[in-house]
Amino acid sequence: MQVSIGERLRYARERAGLTLRQVADRTEIGESSLSEFENSKREPRLSQLQLLGEAYRRSIAFLLGEGEIPRETILWRQRPDPAAAGDIETQFLKLCQQYHNLEVWCAERRPSVLPKVTADAESFGYREAEKLAYQVQSELRFGDRPGQSLFPVLEEVCGVKLFHLSFGPTGTAASTVSETFGSAVLLNTKNVRWRRNFDLAHELFHLLTWDIFRSSESSDATLASDKEEKLATCFASRLLMPTDVTRLAISEVSEGGRISFSNLFKIARQFDVSVEALLWRMCFLLNRNEEDTRRDIERYRATSDIWENRERDEPPTRPARFVALAVKAFRNGEMSQGRFAEYLGMSRREAMQFAEQEALEDEEVAIPPA
C-alpha cells in the first residue's frame, strides 16, 4: 500500500516522541506548515525536508520512500522516561540503518546468523531456557567462559549490530529485529562492562526467541512480559556461567561449605559477571535458600567498593566494524565528507583527521612465503 509523504512525516514525528510545537522550535518551520505537510495539503521543500530529517533522525530516502512504512518494533526491559524514549529509539534505529547502508556500499553485507529456535510461547519454560543456553554456548563456540567472547562473537561472527548510548534507567537495554538490517542490541554506556555482558546475554535471548514471543500485532515499542524477562535472565545466567565450570570454580575456593567475598569476586571476574549475578547463579545451582542469597547480596552491596575494583570503561557508541566500513566507504567515494562526519558523529574536520590517521594504520605488511 502506498503511503504519502505526509503520513511518513507524521509517523517519523510521533516515533521520535515530538509535538508539532517542538518540531517548529527545532526547525523554525511554522506549526501550520508542519500540519499541512502531514495532512498532505502541500509538500515541503527539499531544504525543509532536510531539516525535518535531522529533527526526526531520518534519512531523506525514508521520508520520500514508497510503499508501506516498515514495522519498527523495539523491545525494552524497562522503557526510559517518555520524554527521552522517542529520541533514544530513533537514534538507535538510525544507527542500525546507517550500519546497513555502510554494508551495502562496501559490498560487505553480513546477515544476522543465530541458532534457530522453534517452540511454543506457552510451553517455553526455565528448562527450555537452560537448554537453549547450552545450545548457543555449543553452536557459537563460546567456550567455558562466554563472557570473555560474547561481544566479538555476536558482532563479528553472528552479524548482530551492537550499539551503546547513555540513557536511564541504567538497569535496562533494548533489542530489535528488522527485515532490512537484521538483529540489533542497544546497551547502556552508563553500565559497567560486566553488567553490559549480562544485558547482552539477556537481549540475546530476546533475539533468539523473537518470533516465539513477538506477534505480528505487537506495538512499535513494547515491554517483555514478566515471564519472558525471567526466562531471559535464566538464559543469560546459564550462558555466562555454565553449570559444570561454575561448580568447579566454586569448589576450588570454598572451604567447609563457605566461600569468602574475596573469592566470590575472583570467580565473578573469571566469568566477567557481577558478584550479584554469581550469587543468584549459586542460589539455583546449589539449591541455596533465596532469603540467604538476598541477605548475602545486601552484605555484598555494603562493601562492594572494596571488591568491585575492576577497570571500568566507557564504550564508544558505534562498534569498530561500523567505523571501519565508514572509512572504507568514504575512501571509495561512496559517501561525501559531510555524510562521513555525520555517520561518525564528528565535525567535518575531525572526520578528515580521523580518516587520514586510519589511512596510515591501513598500510600493508609483506609476509614471506612459507
N, C-alpha and C positions, 0 to 999 in steps of 0.2 A: 504494500500500500504506500502510495506517495505521501510524504509528509512535507508540508510547506515550510519555508524558512522561518515564518512566524512561529510555527509550532516548535521548531528546533530551538529558536531563541528563548521561548518560554520554558521549554524543558531545561535548557542549559542554565538559565537563571534560577529556576526552582531547585535544580540539582545542586547548585552552588549555595543554596540557602540565602539568597539575596532578595530584597524587596526592590520594587521599581525605584524607590527613593534612594536606596543605597547605590544602585547602579548609576543613577543620574549623578550622584555625588562623585562617583569614581570616574565616570566617563565625560561628564559635562554635556551629556545628551539629555534633553528635556524629558520629563516623565511622560508627557503627552505623546512625544515622538516614539518613545520606547513602547508605549501601549499600542500605538498604531502599527509599529513593526510586528508586535506579537499577534495582533489581530488581523494581520495581512492586509491592512488598509493601504500601506505603502512599504517599499523595501528600503533598507538602509544603504547609504553609500558605502563604497569599499573602505574608506577611512573610518567610518562609524562601525563597520563590521569588524575591523581590526581592533578597535577599542573594546568592543563587546567581547571579542575572543579573548583578549587579555584579561578582562574582568571575570570571565567565566572559566578561564584556563582551558579554553577550547581552541582547536585549530579552525582556520577559515574553511578547510575542507569538510570538517564536521558540520559547521553551520550551513554550508551550501550543499551538504550531502543529499543524495537521492535515496528513495526507499524508506523503510521503517527505521526508526531510531533503535539502535542496538540495545538489548537489555543490559543493564549495568547493576548487578547485584553485589553488594559489599556486605560481608558478614563480619559483625563486630562481636567481641566478647563482652564489651561494655562500651556503648557508643559515647563518644565525647560530648561535651556540652553542645546543645543545639546551635548555639551561636558560632561555634567553631567547626562543628562536624562537616557541614557542607563544603567549607573551604578545604579541609583536610582530604575529604573524599575526592574532590575534583583535582587536587594536587596529585593524589595517588593515581587516579585514572589517567591523568595527563602524562605522568612519568611512564606508566605502562604503555601508553600509545606511542610515546617517543621512543621507548626501547624497541617496540615492534617496528617503527619506521626505520630505525638505525639498522636493524637486522635485514630489512628488505633492501635498503640502499647499499648495504655491504654484501648482499647475497650470502648472508650467514644466518638464515632462519634456523632457530633451534626450538622446535615444538616441545611443549611440556610432556615429558615421558615419566609417568609414575606408575607403580604397580596397580593392576586392575583389581577393583573390589566390587563384588556383587553380593548384595544382601538385602534384607528387608528391614526398614527402619524400625518397625515394631518389635522384631525379634532380635535386633542388634543389641547385645549386652556387654558386660565387662569382659566376659570370656572371649567374645569376638574381638573386642578392642585389644586385648593382650595378644591374641593370635595374629592380628593384623600388625602389631608392633614387631613381633618375631619375624613375620613375613617380610616386612620392609627392611628390617635390620639385615636379613639374609640376602634379599634380592639386590639391595643397593650397596651391599658390602661395607657397612659402616664400621665393622669391627667390634671389639669388646667395649669400646668407649665411644659411642656415636657422637657425643657432644663435641669431640675434637674435630670431627669431619662433617658435621651436619650442614653448615653453611656452604662450604665449597662443593660438596656433592650435589646438593639440591640446585645450586646455581649453575655450576659448570657442567654437570652430567645430566641432570634431570630437566634443565631449562626452566626452572621456576624463577620468576623475576622477584628479586628481593630489594626492598627499599626501606629507608629509615627517615622518619620525620619526628619532630618533637610535638607531643600533644599530651593531654591529660584526659582521664586519669592514667597514671603510669601503669596500672595493672591491666592493660588491655592491648590488643593487637587486632589486625584485620586481615581478611583474605578475600580473594575474588577469583572467578574463573570466567574467561571470555573466549568466544569462538575466534576472535581476532588475534589476541596476544597470549592466550593460554592462561596458565596459573600464576598468581602473584600473591605476595605477602607483604604487609606493611607492619614494621616493627617500630617500637618507641625508642628514639635516641636517648631518652632520659634514663632508660633502664640499664643496669649493669649487664655485662656480657653474658654471665651465667643465667640471668633472668631472661635475656633475649633468646638464649638457647632453648629454654623451656617454652617460651612463647612460640618460637618457630616450630618446635616439635608439636605443640598444641595445634597450631594452624595447619600443619601438615595433615593432621587427622581430618580437618575440615575439607582440605583439598581432595584427599583420597576418597572421602565419603560424600562429596558434593552432590552427586546425582542420587544418592540414597536419601539424604535429609533435606535437600532443596527441591521444592516442587516448582512447576512452571508458573504457579500463581504467586511465587514469592515476591515481596515488595522490593523496591530498589535498594533499600538499606535495612537489613534485618539483624536480629539478635538470635543467637542459637538458643535452643531450649535448655532448661536446666539439665535434662537427661543427656543431651548431646554434649554439653560442656563437661559434665562429669566423665563421660566416655573419652573425650579428648584429653582430659587430664590423666586418666588411667593410661591411655595410649602413650602420651608423652613421657610419663614416669617409667613405663616399661621399656620404651625405646631407648631412653637416655641411660637407664640403669638396668641392664639386662640381668635376669634372675641369677644365673649361676655365678657370673663375675662379681655381682654385687654381694652375694652371700660370702664369697671367698674373701673379698676385700674387708668385709666386716669381721669375719672370723680371725683374720690375721692380726687385727689390732685390739680385739676385745679380750678382756680377762675377767673370769668369774661372772660371766653374764652381764658385764657392764663395759661401757666404752666412754672415753673422755671426750669433751667437746673439742679438744685439740685434735684427736684422731678423727672425729666426725668431719672436721674441716679438711683434714688431709684427704679423706675419701671423697668429699664433695669436690675438692679441687681436681682429683683424678678424673672424675666424670664430668667436670665443668658444669656443675649444677649448684643450687643454693643448699645450705645446710637444712633449711626447712623442707625443701623437696626431698632431700635424703631421709629426713626423719619420717616423713609420710610414707616414703617407699618402704622403709624399715617396718613401719606400723603394719602394713598389709602383707609384706613379705615374710615377716617373722611373727605374725599374729600378736602384735603388741596391743595393749589397751589404748583406745583412742584418747581417752582422758589423760593418760600418762603422756601420750605424744603431744597433746596440746600444752600440757604443763612444761614439757621439755622445750617446746618451741618458745614459750614465754620466757623461760630461763635463758634460752639462747639469745633472744632479742635483747634482753637486758645487758648482755655482754658482747653483742655482735661486733662492735667496733674493735674488740680485741682480736677476734678470729677472722673477720672478713677483710683481711688486708691485701687481697688480691689486686693486681693492677687493673685500674678502670680505664675505659677508653670511650671515645665519642665517635661512633662510626659515621662515615660520610653518607649523605642522602642517596647518592647513586652508586651502584656496585661498580667494581673495577672494569668488568666487561662492557658495561654501558659506556663508560668513559673511553675505553679503547676503541669501540665501534664509532663513537662520535669523532674521534681524531682521524680514524681511517676514512670515514665518510667526508670529512672536511678536506682532507688531502686529495681525495679522489674527485673533488668538485661536486659532490652530491648535495652539499649544503653551503649556504652563504656564511660569511663571517658572523653576521647578526644572529642567524639561527644557531650556529655553533655555540655562540656565547649564551644564547637562551637555553639551549639543551643542557649546558654545563652549569647554569645558574651563576654566570660570571659576567663581568663587564667585557666589552669587546677587547680592550687592551689586555686584561688578564687572560682571556681566552687565547689570544695570539701568542702571548708569552708562554702559556702552557703548551700550546701546540708545537712551538719551536723546541721547547725542552723535551717533549715526547719524541720529536723527530731525532734528536741526538741519542736518546735512550734506545731508539729502534735500530741503531747501527748493527750490522751483522757480524758474526764471528765465524771465521773459517774453521771447519772441522776436518782434519786429515783422514783419508780413507783408512778403513780398518785393515 
